[in-house]
Amino acid sequence: MSLNEFAFQGTTTLMNWSKNSPCIRLAPPSSPVRRCIFIITFVSLCVFSSATVHAAFSADPGADPGDSLLRHDLQLLADTGLLQAPLTTWPISWADIRQNLDNIIQANPGAAAQQALARIRHRLAALPGLEQATWQAKLIAATDPVMPFRTSNTTPRVPGEIEVSVQGDNQHTAYRLQIQAVTAPEDGQNLRLDGSYVTLLLGNWGVTLGTLERWWGPGWDGSLILSNNARPLPGLTIQRIFSDPSPWQPLTKLGPWQLVFSTGLLEDNRADISNALLTAVRLHFKPTPYLEIGLSRVAQWGGEGRSEDMHTFFNMLLGQDNSADASGYFEPGNQLAGYDVRWVSPVFNLPYAIYGQLIGEDEAGNLPYKFIGLTGMEWWGATTDGAATYRMHVEYADTAVDFYKSPKFNIAYRHHLYSEGYVYRERFLGHTAGGDARSISLGGILAYSDSSHWEGLIRWIQSGRGNTPIEHSSLEVRYSTVAYGPDQYQISTGLFNQETGTEASASLRWIRTF
């Protein structure tokens, strides 16, 4: 069998999931780009033994998004100048976190930072050791319907879920097999492999095949370009392990940096174009310990009946959206790109940060324009008795194009070719409220030294402003128990109100690690 034939068979096997089963099946004839993606991965697997690897860390791709306590702890250390790694591109490498913690030399970092350090070090100690495997069982029970709008926190998408997972790693590879059985799914898929992956370590890079949750941006309640609102796509990801500054001038000025490249496969039963690809690239860096900048790019392209040759691929990478061909066959597709920033204490030396995100729905002069936007502020500290730490945030998002001057509707998260929109399995890939929406939220977390914590959120959303506006408001409260034992529990309650009435919701999550 030739390498090209092997690439065809491998790509069709690895990159297409059936509608009603977590099993993998054969796809339609593969494109040159899909073959190229698999060839790169296959060659990497063949040569991994000759790659330079760091003997002190494993290939685990990192901490998943959705853990508010971990994010609070990491951000607290970064906000006090103890942690140098950039923190607005999730998943975040555990190896990078460990290295940053090992480099902390401050003798007395303060009570709040000491609590955060203790909780993170406990999590690191609980990770599987080299050549070991860890089993975990999870049970989620929720009222139906569940809360329709999500945040960065991992909240239920379905009324019931049973999950079993096993993960392990060594100095070259890592894996996680995670199987879920769910009730009343929006997309009709009762059996899933969300969160499963296989990762290969090549020097300072991780090459991952799997379905990973993502969160790109500084927002707590929304990301305009890539969030965990929708289920994760199956695909290939290449991501930096350590965020160390580059030794090359002038790249040293970027400070610690992270780079992610990912290509995933959208579902095969879409109403517009089946088996389309989603390619995403993000560069994130910290030129100073208190300033984080992110550059993101996402393209929804290819698919059944669409060009996926290398010419179209490079046009997509270069942002050449407009096709001279009247049929539009070679037009790359639906692209979004933009910027985000998080700045700690820009005025006065106080425990607060401001953040923002601008994502363009189109391009002009090879730069994004026709922006949707998000902005917020967060502040943190410790209780007067030192028993707990807290973080509060207020956030505003507007997904109408040109929201800051003269809003234009029916543009954001829409495209004339991909008419179903910027969605995957019935949910938006970007902000949970979708296009033409306005969202205002106030939330916070109160964390105790033993890792038990409370979370709260009040949010108001106006959706569908381009057609028939609908107002929604919600209140959410969550309590999570101590994470220092084999069993963990989380209890959530909430009220959701819209024009048709008010509904109460509740959920219970239980996790046991073996």
Disulfide bonds with the S-S distance in Angstrom:
none
